[in-house]
Amino acid sequence: MRITALAGGVGGARFVRGLLHELRAVRGDQETEVVVVGNTGDDITLFGLRICPDLDTILYTLGGGIDERQGWGRAEETHAVQAELAELGAQPQWFGLGDRDFATHIARSQWLGQGQTLSQVTARLAERWGLPGQGVRLLPATDTPIETHVVLDEAGADGSDAGERAVHFQQWWVQLQAAVPARRFTVAGLGQAVPAPGVLEALRTSDVILLPPSNPVVSIGIILGVPGVRDALRGSRAPVVGVSPIIGGAPVRGHADACLSAMEVEVSARGVAGLYADFLDGWLVDEADTGTVQTPRLQTRALDLRMRDEAGAARIAGAALDLAAELSVQRSA
């Protein structure tokens, strides 16, 4: 059996960790392969190093090295290198990088510079973090370098409208805290991107496809924007089950509401489900949203969707697997 999950950073990583706990510890299933297709639209080059925040968060979370409090970065981290860069006047300083985290980015950048693909580099990092031993294969959505940018209103010195300016998504998300309203998102390189090796095969041959509660616009939405991915989902024989990242009209974490608002999409479980309507079969919503998503072909289930710990994430993942099994039976009937 094979399960494929499309994942962003913190929410996606914690969901997949819960999925592994549900499969291995709760259900005693040691054989099912879990393929994780990670978002690369957040990627950025800083200090000459290629940084892949979502892939790294998945690696650290599944490998037991994540800072649990903040959900990203390394546990027990120090920041001597970044402090020295600040003393030297190197910019930017709004993106915090720890010393152990720097090692990941240095190795990745070196290997990429030697001609390896992002897929090959990610496989090497996954080995370091023990993912193959857990039955997990981590794939970047694409080996093509892509970067998400946010188009903002530019104000003149007198406060008048001076047109538009674009900033990297990370600057908008981290430095500006998504407080400056976005006009739209644009992804450099996306039109020329091709799915990384193994991505389309995983979608076409999986028994279950899962959408964790990741940002629907700048995480899962970017993966879906890679040419060929959405078509593969539409044509997959596997049931596609998603978990709403919105509870009671607000994101579980992060700024998904600001992203949805920029696209004029309702900030709700119903609004997000609409973004996946052409391929989504099952949808888990929080108990607070019971009865709010009602479409003829979409099977919904309501439960507590807050991932307070690994056991809670496992419970949600188990509900997603149960719904997928129900959908598979209905299809074969």
PyMOL commands that set and color helices and strands:
alter all, ss='L'
color gray80, all
select helices_A, chain A and resi 10-26+53-63+80-87+99-113+118-128+132-134+169-175+190-192+199-205+220-225+229-235+256-262+269-275+287-289+310-332
alter helices_A, ss='H'
color red, helices_A
select strands_A, chain A and resi 2-7+33-38+44-46+49-51+136-140+147-155+161-168+182-188+208-211+240-243+246-247+250-251+282-286+299-303
alter strands_A, ss='S'
color yellow, strands_A
deselect
rebuild
show_as cartoon
